[in-house]
Each structure stands twice: as C-alpha cells, then as structure tokens.
Amino acid sequence: MAGTNLKADLWITEYMTPWDIYAHGVTEVLAYQRTAFQEMYIVNSGAYGKGLVLDGKWQSSTADEFLYHETLVHPAMIAHQAPKKVLVLGGGEGATIREVLRWKTVEKVKMVDIDGEVVEACKTHLPEMHAGAFDDSRTELVIGDALEVLDNSEVEQWDVVISDLSDPIEEGPSFKLFTKEFFEKINRVLSPNGKFVLQAGPVAPPYIATHARLVNTLNTVFSDTASCTMFVPSYGEPWSITLSSQMPIEKRPEPDAIDELLQSQTTGKLRLIDGITLLGLMQTPTYVRDAIASYNDIFTLAEPPQFFGQGVSGQKRS
C-alpha cells in the first residue's frame, strides 16, 4: 500500500466483527503461556508500549491503560464518597487495585482472579501497571473463582465491588459472570450504600445490543444504573462501564465539589478523572440510551452474553 512503512514482523490481530479487525504490531514477546483457563501474551507493541493479551483480545497497554482503569474505579469511589472495603473481581495486571489504593479511606481491597499464572506474569512483566499494589498491606489477593468466593463470603459486606473481568467469549473463563444470577450475588454482598461497577464491553453501533441488554439485566437487580462510555485507543472502539446501586446515582455531579473530594481523599495525580471529566462520563450518549430502551431481553445463566470472536497472532506478510 502506498505510504506504508510497517515496522513489525509479528502482529496480534483481534477480530472486532466478522468484517473488521484491529492489528497491533509487536516488537517483542515478553511472555507467552497457555494456562488452564486462557491463552496469554505479554508483549511490547510499537505504539502502545507493553500490552496484555488474553485469548487474542487486547486487555490493556501501558500507554493508555489509565483511560480504562481510572474510569473503571473512580466514578464508583466518588459516588460512595468514603469507601473502606473494595472487592475487585479479575484485574490481573493490578492496575485496578492500584487506582483503588489511591483512596485514603480504603482499609481493605480484595482482588479475586481465577488465573494465578496470569497474575504472576503481570507481577513480573508489568510493574508499570501494578506499581507495587500487590505489596500494599491493604491488599488481599485470592486466586480463585469469583462465583465461589461470592458464595462463601456473603457475611462480608463491601462498599464497592468492581467486576474487571475479561470479555465473555465462550472459550474464556468469565462468560457466566455477566448474568442476572451473578448480579444478584453481587447485590447480596454490597453494603446499603454500595456501588457495583461492571466493565460492560464495547458500545460501537454494530453490537450495541449486548451492552443495552447488560444494562437492562442490571436494572432487574439494582434500583439505578448509569452507562458510561470511554474511548481507549488501543481497543480500537468505544468502550463502557456501568455503575449500579440501590441508592440513586448522581448523574450531574458538581465539578468543583468532585475536585475538592479528590484533592482531599486521594493520593497522586489522576491523569483522566476530575470533576469536569466525571460530569461528561455520566452523560450517556443518545444512541446508547435509545438502545437500552429498545433491547429488553436480559442475560441469564441459561442465556449468557457472548462477545464476538478471538484474535490470532501471525507473521507479517512480505
């Protein structure tokens, strides 16, 4: 192709739809393993630094992960105002608990990940992401199944629960954890003012129905749910989280008040979230709101969601 100067010999290609792909050029494979649950790569990419890839789907990269992880964590923490106990499901890189631990009010964060081999690889190869969060005295790391942990810990209440699970592809370990039954388990372990955050997948128009059905499934369990859209360049498409609670969620927060809260209650400088950014995140786009109103089916264990496709790695064609 005219004007093309490719600088990578290895490409990780993620299928977005049956007609669209996103390819990352890889300069170095730092780790590869087929674990008991999934296929893992940790790579150096040409544009986005180090990246974690699970089952061919790009999870995060050192260059832009803050866009995802700050959005995943801080709106819920702000909504609660003073969270003390936080439960993180998934989050192998440790970046989610890193952001949780910024909050001075946090006394305990429990991270549950099913794949200990991925966590250990991230500890070794992605210190930029976890920034020592695994060694913080407030952190408890549990290698295990999120469903089993929830079933065995209903007496323990959490101020914030964050579901940072990989996409629900059929071959992956988490496709059952985006269902009404799972959300009911979450609700049982939340404190009365508790907040639940779900990484809720892509919100590009070709497959907005999945996100809309997730929101409607959450609405069968929680009194209020907000849909927030972000753009993470290395994902190649708009992405979303949902924020759910039995208490009303403030959709039009006052920016100055948010800035004061973050200044007094967090450590370190956030790169994305402040009062103005949060106000924007809480404004759900029209096409997303229309989809939520249109797609009324919900996801259950009998009919769980399933995101499209996996990815592949291959050599550059000459």
C-alpha positions in Angstrom: 0.0 0.0 0.0 1.4 3.4 -0.9 2.9 5.3 2.0 3.0 2.3 4.3 6.1 1.6 6.3 5.5 -1.4 8.5 8.0 -1.8 11.4 6.8 -5.0 13.0 7.2 -8.6 11.9 4.6 -10.1 14.4 1.0 -8.9 14.5 -1.7 -9.6 17.1 -5.0 -9.4 15.2 -8.2 -9.0 17.1 -11.5 -9.7 15.3 -14.0 -6.9 16.1 -16.8 -8.1 13.8 -16.9 -10.7 11.0 -15.8 -7.9 8.7 -13.4 -5.8 10.9 -10.1 -6.4 12.6 -7.7 -4.4 14.7 -4.0 -5.4 14.4 -1.2 -4.4 16.9 2.4 -4.6 15.7 4.5 -6.4 18.2 8.2 -5.8 18.6 8.9 -8.3 21.4 7.1 -11.2 23.1 7.9 -10.9 26.8 5.8 -13.8 28.0 3.6 -16.5 26.4 1.6 -19.2 28.2 -1.4 -21.3 27.7 -2.8 -21.5 31.2 -5.5 -23.8 32.5 -8.1 -21.1 31.6 -6.8 -19.0 28.6 -4.0 -18.1 26.3 -1.8 -15.2 27.4 0.6 -13.0 25.7 2.5 -10.1 27.3 4.2 -8.1 24.5 5.9 -4.9 23.6 3.9 -3.1 21.0 5.3 -0.5 18.7 2.7 2.2 19.5 1.2 1.5 23.0 4.1 0.1 25.0 3.7 -3.2 26.9 0.4 -4.9 26.5 -1.5 -7.9 28.0 -3.5 -10.1 25.6 -5.8 -12.8 26.7 -7.5 -15.2 24.3 -6.4 -12.9 21.5 -8.2 -9.9 23.0 -6.3 -6.8 23.9 -6.7 -6.2 27.7 -4.6 -3.1 28.4 -1.4 -1.3 27.5 1.0 0.8 29.5 0.4 3.9 27.2 -3.3 4.2 27.6 -4.5 1.9 30.4 -5.2 4.9 32.7 -8.1 5.8 30.5 -9.7 2.5 31.3 -8.7 1.9 34.9 -9.4 5.4 36.1 -12.9 5.2 34.6 -13.4 1.8 36.0 -12.6 2.8 39.6 -13.1 6.4 40.4 -16.7 7.2 39.5 -17.9 4.5 41.9 -15.5 5.6 44.6 -16.6 9.2 44.2 -20.3 8.1 44.2 -19.7 6.4 47.6 -17.7 9.3 48.9 -15.8 7.3 51.6 -15.3 3.6 50.6 -13.5 1.5 53.1 -13.8 -2.0 51.7 -13.5 -2.8 48.0 -13.8 -6.1 46.2 -12.2 -6.4 42.7 -13.1 -9.4 40.6 -10.5 -10.0 37.9 -7.9 -7.3 37.3 -4.8 -9.5 36.6 -2.5 -6.6 35.8 -3.0 -5.0 39.3 -3.9 -1.6 37.8 -7.4 -1.7 39.1 -6.3 -2.2 42.7 -3.6 0.4 42.1 -6.3 3.0 41.5 -8.4 1.8 44.4 -5.5 2.2 46.8 -5.2 5.9 45.9 -8.2 6.5 48.2 -7.2 7.3 51.8 -10.4 5.9 53.1 -9.7 2.4 51.8 -8.8 0.0 54.6 -9.0 -3.3 52.5 -9.1 -4.2 48.9 -9.6 -7.9 48.0 -8.7 -9.0 44.5 -10.0 -12.3 43.2 -8.6 -13.6 39.9 -9.1 -17.1 38.6 -5.8 -17.3 36.8 -2.8 -17.2 39.1 -0.4 -17.7 36.2 -1.6 -14.6 34.5 -1.3 -12.6 37.8 2.3 -13.8 38.4 3.3 -12.9 34.8 1.8 -9.5 35.3 3.7 -9.0 38.5 6.9 -9.8 36.7 6.5 -8.1 33.4 4.0 -5.2 34.1 5.3 -3.3 37.1 4.3 -0.1 35.4 0.7 -1.1 35.8 0.5 -2.5 39.3 3.0 0.0 40.7 3.6 -2.2 43.8 -0.1 -2.5 44.6 0.2 -6.3 45.3 2.6 -5.5 48.1 0.4 -2.9 49.8 -0.6 -4.0 53.3 -4.3 -3.3 52.5 -4.3 -5.7 49.6 -5.6 -9.3 49.8 -5.0 -11.4 46.7 -7.1 -14.5 46.2 -6.6 -16.9 43.3 -10.0 -18.5 42.8 -13.3 -18.5 41.1 -15.3 -15.3 41.6 -18.6 -17.2 41.9 -17.2 -19.4 44.6 -15.8 -16.5 46.5 -19.1 -14.7 46.5 -21.0 -17.8 47.6 -18.6 -18.2 50.5 -18.4 -14.6 51.7 -22.0 -13.4 51.9 -21.4 -12.3 55.5 -18.8 -9.8 54.4 -20.1 -6.5 53.1 -18.3 -4.4 50.5 -18.7 -0.6 49.8 -17.6 -1.0 46.2 -17.5 -4.2 44.0 -15.6 -3.8 40.7 -16.0 -6.5 38.1 -12.9 -6.2 35.9 -13.4 -9.5 34.1 -12.2 -10.4 30.6 -14.8 -10.4 27.8 -17.5 -13.1 27.9 -16.3 -15.1 24.9 -17.4 -18.8 25.1 -13.9 -20.2 25.3 -12.9 -17.8 28.1 -13.4 -18.1 31.9 -15.9 -15.3 32.6 -18.8 -15.7 30.2 -21.2 -16.7 33.0 -20.3 -13.6 35.1 -22.4 -11.2 33.1 -25.8 -12.6 34.1 -28.7 -11.8 36.3 -27.8 -14.6 38.7 -24.3 -13.2 39.1 -25.5 -9.7 39.7 -27.8 -11.0 42.4 -24.8 -12.5 44.2 -23.1 -9.1 43.9 -26.1 -7.3 45.4 -26.1 -9.6 48.4 -22.5 -8.6 49.4 -22.9 -4.9 48.9 -23.3 -2.5 51.9 -26.6 -0.5 51.9 -24.8 2.4 50.0 -22.7 0.0 48.0 -21.7 0.6 44.4 -21.2 -2.1 41.7 -19.0 -1.4 38.6 -19.1 -3.7 35.6 -16.8 -3.5 32.6 -19.6 -3.7 30.2 -17.9 -4.2 26.8 -17.9 -2.3 23.5 -20.6 0.2 22.6 -19.9 0.6 18.9 -23.2 0.7 16.9 -22.8 -2.7 15.3 -23.1 -4.5 18.6 -24.7 -2.0 21.0 -27.4 -4.6 21.7 -25.1 -6.6 24.0 -24.4 -3.5 26.2 -28.0 -2.5 26.2 -29.1 -5.9 27.4 -26.4 -5.8 30.1 -27.8 -2.5 31.4 -31.3 -4.0 31.4 -30.1 -7.1 33.2 -28.6 -4.9 35.9 -31.8 -2.9 36.1 -33.6 -6.1 37.2 -31.4 -6.3 40.3 -30.4 -2.7 41.1 -32.5 0.4 41.6 -30.3 2.7 39.5 -27.7 2.1 36.8 -25.6 4.5 34.8 -24.0 3.7 31.5 -20.6 5.4 30.9 -18.7 5.5 27.6 -15.0 6.0 27.2 -12.5 5.6 24.3 -9.3 3.7 24.8 -7.3 4.0 21.6 -5.6 0.6 21.9 -9.1 -1.1 22.0 -9.9 0.5 18.6 -13.5 1.2 19.6 -15.6 2.9 22.2 -15.9 1.0 25.5 -18.1 1.2 28.5 -18.6 0.6 32.2 -21.8 0.6 34.2 -22.3 1.9 37.7 -25.1 0.4 39.7 -26.6 0.9 43.2 -29.7 0.5 45.3 -29.3 4.3 46.0 -29.9 7.0 43.4 -26.8 7.8 41.4 -25.9 11.4 40.8 -25.8 11.9 37.0 -24.9 15.6 37.1 -22.2 15.9 39.7 -20.9 19.3 40.6 -17.3 19.5 39.2 -15.9 21.8 41.8 -17.2 19.6 44.6 -15.7 16.5 42.9 -12.3 18.2 42.6 -12.3 19.1 46.3 -13.2 15.5 47.2 -10.4 14.1 45.0 -7.9 16.6 46.4 -8.7 15.7 50.0 -9.3 11.9 49.7 -6.9 10.6 47.1 -3.1 10.4 46.6 -1.2 11.0 43.5 -2.4 13.0 40.4 -5.1 11.4 38.3 -4.5 11.7 34.6 -8.1 11.5 33.4 -10.7 11.8 36.1 -11.6 15.2 37.6 -14.9 17.0 38.1 -15.4 18.0 34.5 -14.4 14.6 33.1 -16.8 12.8 35.5 -19.7 15.1 34.6 -19.1 14.2 30.9 -18.8 10.5 31.6 -22.2 10.4 33.3 -23.9 11.7 30.2 -25.0 8.6 28.3 -25.0 9.2 24.5 -28.3 9.3 22.8 -27.8 6.1 20.7 -26.9 4.2 23.8 -30.0 5.4 25.6 -32.1 4.5 22.6 -30.6 1.0 22.5 -31.2 0.5 26.2 -34.9 1.4 25.7 -35.1 -0.9 22.6 -33.4 -4.2 23.7 -35.4 -5.6 26.6 -34.1 -9.1 26.8 -31.8 -9.9 29.8 -28.9 -12.2 30.2 -29.2 -15.3 32.5 -27.1 -18.4 33.1 -29.3 -20.2 30.6 -28.7 -17.5 28.0 -25.4 -15.6 28.9 -23.9 -12.9 26.7 -21.1 -13.8 24.3 -18.8 -11.2 22.7 -17.6 -11.8 19.2 -14.5 -13.8 18.4 -11.0 -14.2 19.5 -7.7 -13.0 18.0 -4.7 -14.5 16.3 -1.0 -13.8 16.1 0.9 -14.1 12.8 4.0 -13.0 10.9 4.0 -10.0 8.6 3.4 -10.9 5.0 6.2 -9.8 2.8 
